[in-house]
Amino acid sequence: MTTTEQRPGVPVGAPGRRKAASHGRRTFSSSKGFTVLAFLAPAIVVVLLFTYYPMIRGAQMAFRQWNLYDLRTTPWIGFDNFRSLMDDPNWGTIVSNTVIWVVGSLVPQLVIGFGLALLLRRKFRGRGIYQALVFFPWAVSGFLIGILFRWMFNSEFGVINDLLKKVGLIDANIPWLADPDLARLSTVIANVWYGVTFFTIMILAALQSVPDDVLEASAIDGAGKVRTLWSVVIPYIRTTLALTVLLRVIWIFNFPDIIYGMTGGGPANQTHIITTWMISLTQQGDYGRASALGLIVLVVLVAFATFYLLAVKERDKK
């Protein structure tokens, strides 16, 4: 704790004392301010030009009839693009697919990632190599993962059907990516495999922050491993768990790479989520409806980001 020595005969708050107290402070003159601004200017310009300008232009296009094949007239049509999206026969399926995609990917990733983190916390021979193997998928492109899983789930020569036939579980090839339900399940399996790594990294870091003396005290009190996990470990890292789940929800919602690499939204648009449908509309030249869809995604992500920032703020208070 810092204390201030009071000189005899000089009262607290006197001009001489204020001068002495401010002697060590840095003064921020206008010339220094311009220097700082000059260094920051390139970064500010790049962010404004490549992030916020396209965002503002996209928001404007969401309220216009903007089709790539007829750019002579782009009239203002208000909320017609939004109404058109919600009247589309695929809208219900796409919203349902998005919920399944987020929840169906998130829960297995959390459970499996937690289990792997508990195993990796223990010291054993070759732990470093095993950690590298577990963390490796996170370094690979999501689109590339989608292409790899598309080959694995191929109904004619995919390795999945081959393995299932060799262990005697199936007699004929399964059309994984031709059937809508199976295609949806296949994309979720691929995303679970890809995202487990993130949960493992975050939870392992949180587990390593649990003090050993707390675990020893729990063991001395007679608590078993399961009781220690539920009553000591999880309450201790619950803030990290909540933040990781919130962050992962944002990423999964805004992660079309695997679906686009595996199915491209097919068959018959049955595996589209909101973000893959937005890409599909863009490729069809329908920039107006694609921008409206992007604006909906932005609103959802801002809501989740707000929850995330509030949770971070609450954690910092503790």
Backbone bond lengths (Angstrom), bond angles and torsions (degrees), N, CA, C in turn:
res aa  C-N    CA-C-N  psi(-1)  N-CA   C-N-CA  omega(-1)  CA-C   N-CA-C  phi
1 M - - - 1.448 - - 1.522 109.56 -
2 T 1.301 117.63 132.40 1.449 121.87 -176.57 1.520 110.23 -85.78
3 T 1.338 117.84 131.86 1.451 122.94 177.03 1.506 109.76 -119.63
4 T 1.316 116.07 150.98 1.464 120.71 -179.78 1.511 109.43 -109.89
5 E 1.327 115.69 125.50 1.461 120.78 -178.86 1.533 109.59 -79.09
6 Q 1.312 117.27 129.13 1.460 121.61 -179.12 1.507 109.80 -94.80
7 R 1.357 114.98 123.18 1.459 119.12 179.15 1.517 109.90 -75.08
8 P 1.346 116.60 141.20 1.466 119.46 -179.78 1.528 110.89 -60.61
9 G 1.306 115.79 133.63 1.464 120.33 176.13 1.495 114.05 85.84
10 V 1.310 119.06 -4.96 1.463 121.62 179.10 1.510 108.86 -113.79
11 P 1.329 119.57 108.59 1.460 121.42 -177.91 1.513 111.74 -69.94
12 V 1.346 114.40 155.02 1.461 119.86 177.68 1.525 109.53 -64.32
13 G 1.355 117.27 131.86 1.457 121.18 178.31 1.518 112.73 92.65
14 A 1.358 117.89 -3.77 1.455 119.42 178.61 1.513 110.50 -67.90
15 P 1.374 119.67 153.68 1.466 122.10 -178.45 1.516 113.20 -54.01
16 G 1.311 117.13 -42.08 1.453 119.31 -179.03 1.507 112.14 -63.53
17 R 1.340 114.55 -36.15 1.473 118.45 179.03 1.521 111.06 -71.49
18 R 1.355 117.63 -40.64 1.461 120.24 178.81 1.519 110.63 -61.67
19 K 1.344 116.72 -37.74 1.459 120.51 179.73 1.515 110.71 -64.47
20 A 1.380 114.69 -42.33 1.457 118.52 179.52 1.520 111.14 -65.56
21 A 1.359 116.11 -37.94 1.466 119.69 -178.42 1.510 112.26 -68.45
22 S 1.341 116.69 -34.42 1.464 119.39 -178.12 1.521 112.52 -89.53
23 H 1.353 116.31 3.84 1.454 118.30 -175.92 1.532 111.34 -65.18
24 G 1.352 116.68 -37.03 1.457 119.69 -176.26 1.516 113.61 -86.25
25 R 1.327 120.26 -3.75 1.456 121.54 -177.97 1.519 111.04 -80.58
26 R 1.337 114.72 149.12 1.454 119.37 176.76 1.523 109.56 -84.45
27 T 1.285 115.87 134.13 1.460 119.62 176.76 1.520 108.42 -90.01
28 F 1.338 116.64 138.31 1.464 122.48 -177.54 1.525 107.70 -107.29
29 S 1.338 115.22 91.66 1.464 119.87 -177.50 1.522 110.23 -81.63
30 S 1.333 115.38 168.46 1.471 120.02 -179.76 1.520 111.30 -66.17
31 S 1.337 118.18 -32.88 1.470 119.67 179.35 1.525 110.69 -65.25
32 K 1.330 115.84 -39.77 1.469 118.35 177.10 1.523 110.49 -66.53
33 G 1.313 115.65 -36.07 1.464 119.06 178.09 1.519 111.61 -61.48
34 F 1.333 117.39 -43.27 1.469 120.90 178.28 1.520 111.10 -65.73
35 T 1.350 116.08 -35.83 1.471 118.81 178.38 1.524 110.78 -63.82
36 V 1.338 115.67 -45.76 1.465 119.99 178.55 1.525 110.00 -61.04
37 L 1.331 116.67 -43.70 1.463 120.85 -179.70 1.524 111.69 -62.61
38 A 1.350 115.78 -37.66 1.470 119.64 179.67 1.523 110.95 -64.52
39 F 1.337 116.85 -37.89 1.472 119.32 178.28 1.522 111.39 -70.92
40 L 1.325 116.42 -34.41 1.462 119.74 -177.83 1.527 112.90 -81.23
41 A 1.333 116.93 -20.11 1.462 121.16 -172.45 1.534 113.39 -55.11
42 P 1.362 119.18 -47.62 1.482 117.37 -179.46 1.521 112.86 -58.17
43 A 1.335 116.29 -43.01 1.469 118.70 -179.96 1.522 110.58 -65.10
44 I 1.337 117.00 -40.58 1.469 120.03 179.94 1.528 110.64 -63.62
45 V 1.344 116.15 -42.67 1.466 119.88 -179.80 1.529 111.18 -63.05
46 V 1.347 116.19 -43.79 1.474 119.88 -179.57 1.532 110.68 -62.02
47 V 1.335 116.37 -44.66 1.472 119.88 -179.48 1.526 110.65 -63.94
48 L 1.339 116.18 -44.57 1.461 119.37 -179.93 1.524 111.39 -64.06
49 L 1.358 116.25 -40.62 1.460 120.88 -174.40 1.528 112.71 -74.19
50 F 1.334 116.19 -40.65 1.462 118.91 -171.83 1.529 113.37 -104.57
51 T 1.319 118.16 -7.56 1.469 119.47 178.56 1.525 111.72 -116.55
52 Y 1.325 116.43 -59.04 1.470 118.79 -171.90 1.528 112.76 -80.86
53 Y 1.356 118.41 -33.04 1.460 118.77 178.86 1.545 111.13 -65.38
54 P 1.361 118.65 -48.60 1.481 117.48 175.75 1.521 112.43 -60.59
55 M 1.343 116.63 -34.62 1.461 118.83 -179.75 1.531 110.83 -64.96
56 I 1.328 116.10 -43.53 1.475 120.21 179.71 1.530 110.52 -67.02
57 R 1.351 116.57 -42.18 1.455 119.78 178.46 1.533 111.26 -64.11
58 G 1.336 115.91 -39.58 1.466 119.64 177.67 1.519 111.72 -63.77
59 A 1.338 115.87 -39.45 1.469 119.38 178.15 1.529 110.60 -63.84
60 Q 1.330 117.45 -38.15 1.473 120.32 177.30 1.537 110.64 -65.79
61 M 1.346 116.64 -42.11 1.461 120.50 -178.35 1.528 111.75 -64.49
62 A 1.345 116.63 -26.22 1.468 119.63 179.68 1.519 111.75 -63.53
63 F 1.320 117.06 -21.45 1.473 120.43 -178.28 1.527 111.68 -107.03
64 R 1.328 117.29 15.66 1.460 121.66 179.00 1.530 110.27 -126.49
65 Q 1.320 115.70 157.02 1.461 120.61 171.80 1.525 106.94 -82.93
66 W 1.315 116.26 97.84 1.460 120.77 -170.29 1.526 108.36 -123.01
67 N 1.333 115.57 95.82 1.456 120.40 -179.57 1.521 109.10 -116.49
68 L 1.323 115.15 134.31 1.470 120.11 -175.53 1.519 112.18 -61.05
69 Y 1.326 117.85 -26.93 1.464 121.30 -175.99 1.525 112.61 -89.76
70 D 1.322 116.96 0.41 1.466 120.28 176.33 1.537 108.76 -151.43
71 L 1.332 114.65 78.77 1.463 119.79 -176.90 1.530 112.48 -92.12
72 R 1.367 116.89 4.29 1.465 118.46 179.48 1.518 111.17 -70.97
73 T 1.309 116.05 -33.85 1.472 119.61 179.26 1.525 109.05 -127.69
74 T 1.313 115.74 121.96 1.477 121.18 176.02 1.526 107.92 -126.98
75 P 1.326 117.08 68.88 1.471 119.38 -174.23 1.528 112.48 -70.53
76 W 1.320 114.26 156.37 1.461 121.97 175.63 1.532 108.45 -74.59
77 I 1.331 117.75 122.30 1.470 120.50 -176.48 1.527 111.96 -122.19
78 G 1.316 117.32 12.91 1.466 120.37 176.26 1.522 112.35 64.70
79 F 1.342 115.27 -128.78 1.475 120.41 -175.95 1.533 112.19 -94.91
80 D 1.336 117.80 17.55 1.472 119.90 -177.48 1.523 112.34 -61.35
81 N 1.355 116.90 -37.39 1.470 118.75 178.56 1.524 111.17 -62.89
82 F 1.330 116.99 -40.09 1.473 120.50 178.85 1.524 110.54 -65.80
83 R 1.365 115.93 -42.43 1.464 119.58 179.04 1.526 110.49 -64.69
84 S 1.340 115.90 -38.50 1.461 119.66 179.16 1.531 111.52 -63.25
85 L 1.330 115.65 -39.52 1.474 119.13 178.62 1.525 110.98 -63.40
86 M 1.327 115.92 -45.73 1.462 119.23 -175.92 1.527 112.43 -74.73
87 D 1.345 116.67 -20.22 1.467 119.64 175.39 1.524 112.27 -86.94
88 D 1.320 116.54 -9.10 1.468 120.09 -179.42 1.533 109.36 -65.26
89 P 1.333 118.18 136.63 1.476 120.24 -179.21 1.527 113.45 -61.82
90 N 1.326 117.08 -20.22 1.474 119.84 179.85 1.526 113.01 -86.12
91 W 1.347 118.41 -8.69 1.465 121.16 -172.44 1.538 112.19 -58.76
92 G 1.324 117.70 -47.77 1.466 120.61 -178.45 1.519 112.20 -61.69
93 T 1.345 115.55 -44.06 1.470 119.58 179.12 1.522 110.97 -62.86
94 I 1.331 116.18 -40.54 1.473 119.95 -176.37 1.528 110.81 -69.24
95 V 1.318 117.90 -40.73 1.473 120.04 177.42 1.532 109.73 -65.74
96 S 1.336 116.28 -42.66 1.468 119.79 177.71 1.527 110.95 -61.77
97 N 1.327 116.13 -43.69 1.473 119.89 178.38 1.528 111.26 -61.13
98 T 1.334 116.52 -37.01 1.469 119.75 -178.99 1.528 110.76 -65.44
99 V 1.333 116.25 -42.23 1.474 119.89 178.64 1.529 110.15 -64.59
100 I 1.348 116.36 -45.09 1.477 120.08 178.59 1.521 110.36 -61.95
101 W 1.307 116.05 -41.63 1.470 121.66 -179.53 1.532 111.20 -60.41
102 V 1.329 116.65 -44.22 1.476 120.18 -177.35 1.531 110.82 -73.42
103 V 1.344 116.50 -53.17 1.471 119.80 -175.72 1.531 110.89 -69.76
104 G 1.337 116.10 -44.99 1.466 120.09 -178.71 1.512 113.02 -64.06
105 S 1.319 118.01 -26.52 1.464 120.58 177.27 1.522 111.19 -87.31
106 L 1.330 115.92 -38.29 1.469 120.23 -171.80 1.535 112.51 -67.79
107 V 1.330 117.02 -48.21 1.473 120.13 -173.97 1.533 111.96 -63.26
108 P 1.342 119.73 -51.07 1.478 118.12 177.19 1.527 112.72 -61.72
109 Q 1.326 117.29 -37.37 1.467 118.86 178.39 1.521 111.07 -60.69
110 L 1.333 116.49 -42.47 1.473 120.51 -179.59 1.525 110.95 -65.23
111 V 1.337 116.82 -47.39 1.469 120.28 -176.58 1.535 111.11 -65.71
112 I 1.335 116.48 -49.83 1.471 119.71 -178.44 1.534 110.55 -67.04
113 G 1.342 116.53 -40.69 1.466 119.99 179.33 1.516 111.56 -62.97
114 F 1.339 117.18 -37.65 1.464 121.02 178.21 1.530 109.83 -65.12
115 G 1.333 116.34 -44.74 1.460 119.97 179.66 1.522 111.85 -61.86
116 L 1.329 117.22 -44.34 1.463 119.95 178.53 1.524 111.71 -64.30
117 A 1.324 116.80 -38.31 1.470 119.94 179.33 1.527 110.72 -64.32
118 L 1.339 116.89 -38.94 1.474 119.62 177.46 1.527 110.82 -64.15
119 L 1.342 116.19 -39.50 1.463 118.92 179.23 1.530 111.45 -68.49
120 L 1.339 116.50 -40.94 1.462 119.87 -176.89 1.517 112.75 -73.40
121 R 1.340 117.16 -16.36 1.469 119.33 178.51 1.524 111.11 -70.44
122 R 1.334 116.14 -27.69 1.459 119.39 178.61 1.532 110.18 -76.01
123 K 1.325 115.43 148.87 1.457 120.14 178.22 1.519 109.40 -87.98
124 F 1.322 116.51 126.98 1.467 121.64 175.67 1.517 108.22 -151.16
125 R 1.313 114.56 162.24 1.461 119.44 -177.16 1.542 110.23 -65.88
126 G 1.327 115.93 132.02 1.461 120.79 179.81 1.514 113.81 82.10
127 R 1.365 117.40 15.41 1.460 119.43 -177.42 1.528 111.65 -62.14
128 G 1.348 116.65 -37.47 1.475 119.81 -179.60 1.517 111.76 -62.05
129 I 1.350 115.78 -43.39 1.473 119.50 -179.98 1.525 110.06 -65.85
130 Y 1.332 116.19 -41.23 1.456 119.76 -179.78 1.529 110.97 -64.82
131 Q 1.343 116.58 -39.59 1.467 119.76 176.96 1.521 110.68 -62.13
132 A 1.339 116.61 -42.26 1.472 119.65 179.65 1.523 110.77 -61.69
133 L 1.346 116.71 -40.62 1.465 119.99 179.71 1.530 111.44 -66.38
134 V 1.349 116.04 -37.78 1.466 119.52 179.55 1.521 110.95 -68.82
135 F 1.328 116.57 -39.73 1.463 120.15 -175.51 1.527 113.06 -82.04
136 F 1.332 118.23 -12.92 1.464 121.00 -174.30 1.537 114.09 -58.33
137 P 1.353 119.91 -44.03 1.478 118.25 -177.16 1.518 113.88 -55.81
138 W 1.330 117.68 -29.40 1.462 120.14 -177.37 1.526 112.11 -65.51
139 A 1.354 116.27 -19.87 1.460 120.15 -177.93 1.528 111.97 -88.42
140 V 1.345 116.98 -4.54 1.464 120.76 -176.35 1.526 109.81 -97.61
141 S 1.320 115.84 146.59 1.463 121.02 178.89 1.527 111.30 -61.15
142 G 1.327 116.43 137.54 1.463 120.77 178.62 1.516 112.14 -62.63
143 F 1.327 117.51 -37.70 1.463 120.82 179.02 1.528 110.61 -65.09
144 L 1.343 115.87 -39.19 1.463 119.56 177.47 1.524 110.76 -65.21
145 I 1.329 116.51 -39.39 1.465 120.08 176.22 1.531 109.98 -60.39
146 G 1.323 116.34 -40.62 1.464 120.00 178.17 1.519 112.11 -60.92
147 I 1.332 117.18 -42.32 1.476 120.41 179.62 1.529 110.45 -66.06
148 L 1.350 116.07 -41.67 1.467 119.37 179.45 1.534 111.21 -61.37
149 F 1.334 115.77 -44.08 1.473 118.62 179.83 1.529 110.91 -70.58
150 R 1.323 118.68 -28.26 1.470 119.95 175.58 1.522 110.30 -63.16
151 W 1.331 117.05 -40.14 1.466 119.85 176.11 1.536 110.61 -67.59
152 M 1.347 115.77 -41.41 1.476 118.28 -178.20 1.526 111.79 -64.14
153 F 1.345 117.97 -36.63 1.462 121.78 -178.18 1.528 112.51 -92.23
154 N 1.317 117.28 9.08 1.463 119.42 179.18 1.530 109.36 -61.59
155 S 1.346 116.29 133.85 1.471 120.13 -173.57 1.524 112.81 -71.74
156 E 1.335 118.31 -23.21 1.461 120.79 -175.34 1.533 111.93 -92.29
157 F 1.326 117.12 -49.33 1.465 118.50 -174.58 1.534 112.21 -130.30
158 G 1.341 117.90 19.34 1.461 120.72 -179.51 1.516 112.54 -72.75
159 V 1.323 115.85 150.71 1.463 120.88 -176.60 1.532 111.55 -72.88
160 I 1.327 118.33 -24.00 1.475 120.65 -178.70 1.525 110.17 -65.73
161 N 1.335 116.65 -50.64 1.463 119.60 178.21 1.522 111.05 -61.29
162 D 1.323 116.13 -38.94 1.461 120.18 -179.21 1.525 111.02 -62.26
163 L 1.342 117.15 -44.59 1.469 120.82 179.14 1.526 111.75 -64.96
164 L 1.347 116.07 -42.92 1.470 119.52 -178.87 1.521 111.33 -64.22
165 K 1.330 116.96 -35.62 1.464 120.28 177.98 1.526 111.24 -71.06
166 K 1.313 117.04 -36.18 1.467 120.12 -178.75 1.524 112.31 -69.39
167 V 1.349 117.36 -32.82 1.478 119.28 178.11 1.521 110.91 -88.80
168 G 1.335 117.59 1.42 1.451 121.07 173.88 1.519 115.49 82.78
169 L 1.315 119.14 16.37 1.465 120.79 -179.29 1.522 112.52 -82.83
170 I 1.319 118.27 -26.80 1.466 121.14 179.46 1.525 108.73 -135.08
171 D 1.330 115.11 156.12 1.461 120.20 176.70 1.528 111.88 -106.86
172 A 1.338 115.79 -29.67 1.472 119.98 -179.35 1.522 109.16 -123.70
173 N 1.320 115.19 156.82 1.470 119.49 -179.15 1.526 111.44 -62.87
174 I 1.324 116.02 142.55 1.468 121.61 178.33 1.527 108.61 -98.19
175 P 1.343 117.66 129.85 1.480 119.63 179.02 1.531 111.27 -79.95
176 W 1.312 116.02 74.53 1.464 120.85 -172.05 1.529 112.77 -55.59
177 L 1.303 117.50 -44.91 1.461 120.09 -172.87 1.526 112.75 -99.25
178 A 1.335 117.79 0.83 1.467 120.79 178.14 1.518 111.53 -97.39
179 D 1.325 117.38 -25.11 1.464 121.67 177.57 1.536 108.82 -91.94
180 P 1.335 118.58 130.29 1.492 119.46 -175.31 1.524 113.72 -58.34
181 D 1.331 118.08 -44.85 1.468 119.88 -178.70 1.528 111.66 -65.81
182 L 1.338 115.82 -44.23 1.458 119.47 179.71 1.530 111.45 -67.72
183 A 1.325 116.53 -36.33 1.464 119.90 178.31 1.526 110.67 -64.65
184 R 1.342 115.44 -40.85 1.473 120.16 177.30 1.540 110.08 -62.17
185 L 1.344 115.40 -44.23 1.471 120.03 179.55 1.535 110.48 -64.29
186 S 1.319 116.82 -39.94 1.472 120.28 -178.64 1.530 111.62 -62.80
187 T 1.329 116.82 -41.41 1.467 119.22 -179.78 1.534 110.97 -67.20
188 V 1.336 116.50 -37.00 1.471 119.50 178.38 1.528 110.60 -66.28
189 I 1.357 116.57 -41.44 1.471 119.77 177.89 1.534 110.37 -59.52
190 A 1.323 116.17 -43.80 1.467 119.44 179.52 1.527 110.97 -62.75
191 N 1.322 116.74 -40.69 1.471 119.46 -178.75 1.529 111.46 -70.59
192 V 1.335 116.82 -34.63 1.466 119.87 176.12 1.529 109.53 -61.56
193 W 1.330 115.79 -47.59 1.464 120.36 179.77 1.538 110.18 -58.87
194 Y 1.319 115.77 -41.26 1.469 119.66 -176.23 1.536 111.93 -72.18
195 G 1.333 117.90 -38.14 1.463 120.61 -171.43 1.513 115.52 -90.38
196 V 1.347 117.74 -11.55 1.469 119.90 179.25 1.527 110.60 -56.99
197 T 1.306 116.05 -36.41 1.464 120.85 -177.66 1.523 112.15 -57.17
198 F 1.325 116.85 -42.83 1.469 120.03 -177.68 1.526 110.57 -61.61
199 F 1.340 116.00 -46.58 1.464 118.44 179.05 1.527 110.84 -63.69
200 T 1.322 117.36 -38.87 1.466 120.18 -179.82 1.526 110.70 -61.62
201 I 1.330 116.71 -44.57 1.470 120.37 -179.89 1.525 110.68 -61.79
202 M 1.324 116.85 -49.26 1.468 120.65 -175.07 1.529 111.45 -68.05
203 I 1.338 117.12 -43.91 1.469 119.80 -177.09 1.524 110.56 -71.65
204 L 1.333 117.05 -36.21 1.470 119.15 177.73 1.530 110.19 -62.43
205 A 1.320 117.11 -42.38 1.473 120.18 177.67 1.530 110.48 -61.71
206 A 1.346 116.73 -39.59 1.470 119.63 179.16 1.527 111.22 -68.55
207 L 1.337 116.79 -40.26 1.469 120.10 -179.76 1.527 111.48 -63.82
208 Q 1.322 116.65 -34.96 1.459 119.77 -179.80 1.524 112.05 -70.46
209 S 1.339 116.92 -13.26 1.471 119.90 177.61 1.538 112.06 -88.19
210 V 1.340 117.05 -9.00 1.478 119.32 178.16 1.528 108.87 -73.13
211 P 1.336 119.10 121.39 1.475 120.30 -176.53 1.525 111.47 -63.96
212 D 1.336 115.25 141.23 1.463 119.87 179.17 1.522 111.87 -64.47
213 D 1.360 116.74 -33.18 1.471 117.75 -177.81 1.529 111.51 -67.48
214 V 1.335 117.21 -28.23 1.467 120.21 175.83 1.526 109.79 -66.65
215 L 1.342 116.42 -43.61 1.465 120.32 179.01 1.525 110.47 -66.92
216 E 1.346 116.55 -38.71 1.469 119.42 178.43 1.520 110.88 -65.34
217 A 1.331 117.14 -39.99 1.469 120.61 178.65 1.524 110.32 -63.72
218 S 1.339 116.79 -38.08 1.457 120.54 178.20 1.531 110.70 -65.02
219 A 1.347 115.98 -40.38 1.471 119.78 179.33 1.533 110.91 -67.17
220 I 1.349 116.63 -38.70 1.473 120.07 179.44 1.530 110.45 -64.33
221 D 1.353 115.53 -34.45 1.466 119.63 178.94 1.521 112.87 -74.38
222 G 1.325 116.17 -2.92 1.457 119.57 175.61 1.511 115.07 92.10
223 A 1.322 117.79 10.40 1.465 120.27 179.81 1.527 109.77 -75.87
224 G 1.314 116.96 135.25 1.458 121.29 176.51 1.529 110.38 -77.65
225 K 1.340 115.00 -178.44 1.466 119.19 -177.08 1.528 111.88 -65.57
226 V 1.346 115.26 -41.58 1.468 118.17 -179.06 1.527 110.62 -66.70
227 R 1.339 116.15 -43.29 1.472 120.14 179.83 1.529 110.17 -64.54
228 T 1.332 117.18 -40.12 1.472 120.16 177.45 1.524 111.20 -62.95
229 L 1.347 115.31 -39.59 1.465 118.90 -179.83 1.530 110.83 -63.51
230 W 1.359 117.24 -47.27 1.468 120.51 -174.72 1.531 112.77 -77.78
231 S 1.338 116.74 -33.82 1.468 119.44 -173.26 1.516 114.03 -98.06
232 V 1.333 117.76 -18.34 1.467 119.47 -176.28 1.531 111.29 -120.32
233 V 1.344 115.49 -56.68 1.472 119.04 -171.41 1.532 111.74 -68.77
234 I 1.330 116.94 -52.95 1.475 119.25 -176.50 1.535 111.84 -63.26
235 P 1.354 119.97 -44.83 1.477 117.46 175.21 1.525 113.11 -59.33
236 Y 1.341 116.86 -33.94 1.462 119.71 -178.35 1.535 111.90 -67.99
237 I 1.341 116.80 -35.14 1.473 119.57 -175.65 1.521 111.88 -108.36
238 R 1.338 118.08 15.27 1.466 119.55 -172.78 1.533 112.34 -63.06
239 T 1.332 118.00 -32.50 1.469 119.47 179.09 1.520 110.69 -65.83
240 T 1.340 115.99 -43.20 1.472 119.12 177.53 1.522 110.79 -63.44
241 L 1.331 116.81 -39.63 1.467 119.99 178.03 1.523 111.05 -61.42
242 A 1.343 116.12 -45.23 1.470 119.51 -178.51 1.527 110.72 -63.59
243 L 1.330 117.19 -43.32 1.469 120.25 179.97 1.526 111.10 -65.46
244 T 1.335 116.51 -40.12 1.467 119.92 -179.95 1.525 110.83 -64.50
245 V 1.330 116.61 -41.73 1.471 119.93 179.12 1.529 110.45 -64.23
246 L 1.326 116.91 -44.92 1.472 119.81 179.46 1.525 111.25 -60.86
247 L 1.335 115.80 -45.41 1.462 119.52 -179.21 1.522 110.96 -64.33
248 R 1.314 116.27 -39.75 1.464 120.15 -178.87 1.528 111.39 -69.33
249 V 1.338 117.60 -35.07 1.473 120.15 175.86 1.525 109.88 -59.48
250 I 1.322 116.54 -43.66 1.469 120.36 179.13 1.526 110.20 -61.23
251 W 1.312 116.43 -45.07 1.471 119.68 -176.74 1.526 111.65 -68.68
252 I 1.324 117.43 -44.04 1.478 118.91 -178.65 1.527 110.05 -64.20
253 F 1.339 116.76 -42.72 1.472 120.48 -180.00 1.531 110.39 -58.40
254 N 1.321 115.81 -36.12 1.462 121.07 -175.23 1.526 111.03 -105.49
255 F 1.342 116.68 38.64 1.466 120.22 -173.82 1.523 109.77 -130.28
256 P 1.349 118.03 84.35 1.462 119.97 -177.89 1.524 113.74 -88.32
257 D 1.329 118.62 -4.42 1.464 122.21 -167.90 1.530 113.09 -56.51
258 I 1.350 116.22 -50.36 1.461 119.17 -174.14 1.530 111.00 -66.48
259 I 1.332 116.94 -44.77 1.474 119.78 -179.48 1.525 109.98 -63.03
260 Y 1.315 115.64 -42.94 1.461 118.02 -178.30 1.529 111.09 -67.02
261 G 1.342 116.43 -35.35 1.461 119.58 178.16 1.516 112.75 -72.04
262 M 1.340 117.78 -32.83 1.463 120.74 -176.21 1.516 113.52 -86.65
263 T 1.313 117.74 -48.91 1.476 120.53 -172.28 1.525 113.59 -123.60
264 G 1.331 117.79 -17.80 1.471 119.73 -174.82 1.521 112.07 64.09
265 G 1.347 116.27 18.84 1.473 120.06 -179.70 1.510 113.23 96.37
266 G 1.350 117.61 -10.97 1.456 121.00 -178.45 1.507 112.42 -85.67
267 P 1.319 118.60 179.14 1.467 124.70 0.34 1.535 112.17 -79.46
268 A 1.313 115.96 139.70 1.476 123.16 176.78 1.529 111.49 55.63
269 N 1.336 117.22 42.61 1.484 123.57 177.03 1.532 113.04 63.69
270 Q 1.319 118.58 17.23 1.467 121.05 -173.86 1.523 113.23 -82.11
271 T 1.331 119.92 -12.61 1.462 120.87 178.09 1.530 112.25 -113.65
272 H 1.321 115.77 10.45 1.473 118.31 177.17 1.528 110.65 -66.13
273 I 1.332 116.44 138.59 1.461 121.21 161.94 1.532 106.59 -108.67
274 I 1.314 117.01 179.82 1.469 118.92 -172.59 1.528 111.55 -59.70
275 T 1.332 116.71 -42.35 1.464 118.41 -175.16 1.531 112.37 -73.29
276 T 1.342 118.17 -33.85 1.473 118.42 176.80 1.530 110.37 -71.93
277 W 1.330 116.35 -33.37 1.472 119.09 177.04 1.531 110.27 -66.10
278 M 1.327 116.13 -35.68 1.465 119.62 177.96 1.526 110.16 -62.90
279 I 1.336 116.84 -42.09 1.469 119.93 177.81 1.528 110.17 -63.39
280 S 1.331 116.19 -41.43 1.461 120.41 -179.69 1.530 111.50 -62.24
281 L 1.339 116.94 -42.76 1.476 120.28 178.10 1.523 111.23 -64.05
282 T 1.329 116.11 -37.53 1.469 119.49 178.16 1.520 110.50 -63.39
283 Q 1.331 116.61 -41.91 1.465 119.42 179.14 1.523 112.33 -67.54
284 Q 1.331 116.35 -24.56 1.470 119.50 176.10 1.529 112.03 -82.46
285 G 1.330 116.88 -2.31 1.466 120.84 178.71 1.508 113.87 84.33
286 D 1.328 118.08 3.64 1.465 121.61 -178.95 1.534 109.10 -88.57
287 Y 1.329 115.24 73.82 1.466 120.17 -174.47 1.527 112.40 -68.61
288 G 1.305 117.06 -28.09 1.465 120.10 -179.64 1.524 111.43 -63.99
289 R 1.345 116.54 -52.51 1.469 119.57 -179.66 1.529 111.09 -69.81
290 A 1.337 116.59 -34.96 1.470 118.92 177.39 1.535 110.50 -63.45
291 S 1.340 116.78 -39.21 1.464 119.97 178.66 1.532 110.68 -67.89
292 A 1.336 116.40 -37.45 1.476 119.14 177.06 1.526 110.32 -62.61
293 L 1.335 115.96 -41.30 1.464 119.77 177.80 1.533 110.52 -65.21
294 G 1.328 116.07 -39.73 1.465 119.43 177.62 1.513 111.86 -63.03
295 L 1.327 116.67 -35.39 1.469 119.95 178.92 1.526 110.57 -68.17
296 I 1.342 116.79 -37.17 1.471 119.84 176.24 1.529 110.18 -63.45
297 V 1.337 116.30 -43.80 1.469 120.30 178.14 1.521 110.42 -60.62
298 L 1.340 115.86 -41.46 1.467 119.91 -179.26 1.524 111.31 -61.43
299 V 1.329 116.58 -42.79 1.475 119.84 -179.57 1.534 110.74 -62.97
300 V 1.346 116.13 -43.38 1.469 119.56 179.45 1.522 110.81 -63.41
301 L 1.326 116.07 -43.88 1.471 119.25 -178.52 1.528 111.66 -67.54
302 V 1.330 117.24 -35.75 1.468 119.75 177.20 1.526 110.17 -63.87
303 A 1.345 116.47 -38.28 1.471 119.66 178.33 1.522 110.70 -62.72
304 F 1.343 116.73 -47.20 1.459 119.48 178.99 1.528 111.19 -66.11
305 A 1.330 117.40 -38.66 1.464 120.17 179.09 1.529 110.65 -63.71
306 T 1.344 116.57 -35.09 1.466 119.80 177.57 1.527 110.42 -64.40
307 F 1.345 116.09 -45.00 1.475 119.25 175.97 1.521 110.50 -58.88
308 Y 1.335 116.25 -41.90 1.466 120.47 -178.53 1.535 110.84 -62.54
309 L 1.339 117.00 -45.87 1.466 120.30 -178.89 1.524 111.16 -66.16
310 L 1.339 116.69 -37.68 1.471 119.20 176.74 1.521 110.71 -64.03
311 A 1.343 116.52 -39.00 1.463 119.56 178.55 1.526 110.83 -66.57
312 V 1.339 117.18 -39.72 1.472 120.46 177.41 1.527 110.66 -62.75
313 K 1.331 115.43 -41.71 1.465 120.10 179.73 1.529 110.94 -63.64
314 E 1.339 115.57 -39.86 1.471 119.76 178.78 1.522 110.70 -65.96
315 R 1.353 116.21 -38.55 1.466 119.61 178.32 1.531 110.74 -64.70
316 D 1.346 116.36 -41.69 1.469 119.52 -179.06 1.526 111.48 -64.44
317 K 1.337 116.84 -31.69 1.473 119.23 178.10 1.522 110.92 -64.06
318 K 1.375 114.63 -34.43 1.461 118.18 -179.33 1.518 110.80 -74.51
